Amino acid sequence: MPFKPVENPKCPKCGKSVYAAEERVAGGLKWHKTCFKCGLCNKPLDSTNCSEHEGELFCKVCHARKFGPKGYGFGGGAGCLSMDTGEHLQAKNEGEFSRGSNAILEPRAIAKAPEGEGCPRCGGYVYAAEQMLARGRAYHKQCFKCKMCRRTLDSTLHCDGPDREIYCRACYPKKFGPRGVGHAGIMWIGLQCDIEDEGDAAPRTTVIDTAIIKAPPGKGCPRCGGVVFAAEQVLAKGREWHRKCYKCRDCTKTLDSIIACDGPDRDVYCKTCYGKKWGPHGYGFACGSGFLQTDGLTEEEISASRPFYNPDTTSIKAPAGQGCPRCGGMVFAAEQQLAKGTMWHKKCFNCAECHRPLDSMLACDGPDKEIHCRACYGKLFGPKGFGFGHKPTLVSTNGDHAPSYLDPKPQVGQKRNDGHGCSRCGYPVYAAEQMISKNRVWHKRCFNCGECHRSLDSTNLNDGPDGDIYCRGCYNRHFGPKGVGFGMGAGTLTMA
């Protein structure tokens, strides 16, 4: 049998066989490596940028240029108009490619739409990529311009005219704005400028006050009575004012919605003048707290409302047992001072002995139902003797004899038999001198060791089983373990 060589696939570009060592696959066809190039720009391709079309290879850009959609929005970027099909890249001669373009740009032919369905300006179809909307009608972007000045518009500049055309904000008032009405309360009469004429001559105007055109009673500006037009009106509580009339009644300051205040006389004021005329008067009402504001008041009214201080706290008597313990007057919340459930005037809350003003840190309630400072309380009701006074000196208060150190019990008041007195001497214990040990109260002077009379505190206090208190040494000596190793030091034999 005759030899039949294996048939290899042919390259679509050059028509020659493609062998496995040099093949490139695209669109189900095999190409030589040297033929695997764009058919327009001759750019070498790979698997990421090649596009096959009817046996021809193109890069993605050239494929879109030649076979992609044409028209507005399809080109090098959004918003570009491109009808390029790549003819300028076609080979003129074998192996020669043209990189220039000699094409003449001709006006784009726009397909006409049925009556009332296309662009209102040119009548052509408007597609989604280029439409501009105005009152439900779609315009081409190049047609969305002012009718008079041809200025390109957008949603912030365009104005729909009554003739179903669009205008910019500057041209709209020229064509359809009110004649003679200006801005800020000024009337322009005799406007002689032709709207369609764009001449260089300035319009001839005459300025007249708005108050000349009177409104019916109760319907015009509350200040001047003139007619208020829409271009100059300012609203305040349902009433229309000229912008130039919307000022403070007293200081004529121009107002706005932030500082305007409607007065009870149906006029408008700034906040400062409103406060002077209608606000509260007297001490503390002015530009700042602490000022005396008397604008608009007579001398009698000022004197009647002037604050004063009445030192007589007994002028308003309280029921028996409910007033100030010192003076018996009624105690109000602004001046009350509390001491053990009783209310005092701030003026009366002082030491009964030295009349020193007191506070919660200095006040001591005495057994005579009076209040004293700490120093006077100690002199009157505190322990007497050596070391008890303002300084560690010997103090004697009766002049007869000095109190004995061996008899430390204060002879003040009656002894308590109900178990609520001092656990050592039995006399009453007040808050300023009490010491507490296991729910029992002691005088500060009596709060010492029952054996050696050493002064005690919370760090060396020991409650004995006999109801007395001891220091650590005496407690161990009386109630601690006995024997070897228990005594003044380790290793000592103590049987005390």
Phi, psi and omega in degrees: 000142180291152181283131176244113179293156179290131180277123178264152179295151182264145177287127181297339185271314182253348178079006182263163182294146180246121180263162188299329185289343184231010186281150170229134186252134176202128178064030180079003179246157181248139185230156170289155178297324181283338179269354184277069183227163178292138181285347180256304186261358176064029181276131176300139185248165171217189186289347184267341185229010182268146176224129182255136179219109177051049175082007178240147179256142177218152168286168184296323181293312181291326177296318178292324179294321187271322186241354181283178180293148181247159173117196185295129178092357181239104180187220180292337180194167180300138180094000180262150176257118184224124172242019184290128176247002177088017180296329182289349178262355180291149181288127176281315176234174181297124178078007183242133180237144181262127179259350180262171178227125178252016183289147177260125181287116180260153178302138182288132178275118182256129180291131181285139178263161175302158184302126177085359182249344183262199178294129180297339184272313184247345177085000182274169177295143178242119180264164188298329184288345184231010186277147172234130186258140174212109181056044177080359178253139184262127177249152165293150180298324180285344178265351184277073184228160178296137181296326185268305187261359178063024179283136178294134187248166170216188186292342181267347185249336191279149175229131179275122180274163178293346177270015179064026173248172180243146183221160172280170183294332180284321183280333183298311179294333178295324186267321187239356181291163180294140178279129174092342182265124179251200183253152176067038170076024180248135180261126179255115182248142174076042178289117189251020183263125177289128186295317183282341182277128179256049179288167182272347184288136178284147180292145178270123185233157174230126184267126181229143180294143182290339182291349181293322180275097185281144177261162174303151182304130178084000183243349182265199178293129181297340183271315184245346179082003181279165178291137180253117179269163187298327185287346186232007186278146173231133185259140175212110181054046175079001179253145183261132179237150166293147178299323181285341179268350185278074183228163179296138182296326185268307186258359178057029176283135178297134187252163170216186185291347182273319188252358182281138176228129178274121181275163178293347176270015179064026173246174181245146182221159169283169184296323182293312181291327178296318179295322179293321187272320187240349182281177179292148181242160176117194185295127177093357179245099179192209181294337178205164181295138180098356179268154175258110182256117184234020179298130176085007180250147175278169181295325179292319179294323179295316181294322182292327183261002182290132180291146178217166183244122178257109183286348183277098182280351181267007182295328176249104183283144179258160174302155183302129178082002182243350182267198178291129180298338183276313186245344180082002180280165178291135180253120179263163188298328184288345185232008187280147172231136184255139174212108181051048174082355177257145182258134181239151167293148178297326179292327182272351185278073179220170183294133181290343183264305184252359177060029176284131176300138186246165171218186185293343180270338186254337188288136175230129179274120181270167178291348177270015180063025174247171178246145184221158170285169184297320183294313181291326177296318178295323179293319187277317190238354181281173179292148181251156175125192183295127177090358179245104180175198178291331179224161180292070179234172178276121184241129175234126187257344181258348176081355183270305182208156178280137179296139183285141176293331182281347178241080188280001186283123180288124181272071183232125176075189180263145179292149178266126180259000183265008179082010181256006178271194178294135183291344181260316184251341177086357181275159181301147179243123179262165190299327185288346186230008187277146172234142188244137176214113180050054177066010174251146182253148182223152166291152179298326179288328181277353185277072180219172184294135179289348182256304185255001179059028176283136178297140185245162171214188185291345183270339183232016181279137174222124178274121181276160179292349178269006179088358179260175180242147185220160169282174184296318183296314181290326178296316180294325182292322184270321190238357181280174179292149181249155176125194182291131177091354179243104180183218182289337179202164181298138180088005182260140177266118183228124177242018183294000000 
